[in-house]
Amino acid sequence: MKICVSGIILAIILLILNLSMWIALPVAIIVYLIGIYLTKSLDSTDKAVIKEIIGK
């Protein structure tokens, strides 16, 4: 459910801003990551996988 909330927030912001695709893409990534962080959608397993992918 938390992921859906992040997606809905992202959709609303993109609809309000009505940006071109090249500007909307980085904005969407940032907004979605902030939404996931604020809703605390990531658990410790997800964080470990992300750290492994990044290499830290």
HELIX and SHEET records of a PDB file:
HELIX    1   1 LYS A    2  LEU A   17  1                                  16    
HELIX    2   2 MET A   21  LEU A   38  1                                  18    
HELIX    3   3 SER A   44  ILE A   54  1                                  11    
END                                                                             
